[in-house]
């Protein structure tokens, strides 16, 4: 039994490596994927054949180029855009957006709305988030069955385990379990996370050679946020916001921060602090 489990885990890992290699390279050949992943050519052939049959990958005939070497031209593999889609929702100060992103990473539809987040009630904030997602899902051009996940990014302190926004400078409302609310409403798996944590993860996926083991992603806007990666893993701390250095104390008893404390880094370096 244990051998079977290890074999399944290995197979899933190898499949993920192949998909990741295709996503990062665009239209690599099987030979290029083997060189990138270190997997054997026979393994690459078997995995790519399965993924093509499942509709996850496709052969990109247009990528054939005239080779200076003898033999058949290499045929590139690409991600099938129709394999799945993700709804990416971003809630920030006075702004709400949603984008439909296909499996190849292309934005196929989006919507943006201006809101007065600082004065909205809890129910109004939730209703706006649900409504903007509903409009995308009800778009006749979108295959709802292809939507694999709803992902919500938000500025502030989050708890990814509780799937909730605990506190955010964009609203006086607290402890809103956005992920559970969206999942119940649409029956689609949902996650929510601090926006800077998502930025750090995205950077690592986009350029793993540059963003590999230890790095930080800093967002300077109305507030200050940070995503922290240590030893190749996102560092989240107890409540998924371990990198929130904007609310570390810079000067005890200093300027008043939006979080209610005094002396935070953000109270001196956030754009509202600079304006002040």
Secondary structure, DSSP 8 states (H G I E B T S, - for coil): -HHHHHHHHHHHHHHHHHHHHHHHHSS-BHHHHHHHH---HHHHHHHHHHHHHTTSEEEEGGG----SSSS----EEEE-GGG-EEEEEEEETTEEEEEEEETTS-EEEEEEEE--TTT--HHHHHHHHHHHHHHHHT-TTS-GGGEEEEEEEESSEEETTTTEEEEBTTBS---B-HHHHHHHHHSS-EEEEEHHHHHHHHHHHH-TTTSSSSEEEEEESSSEEEEEEETTEEE-TTTT-TT-GGGSBSSTT-SB-TTS-BSBSHHHHSHHHHH-
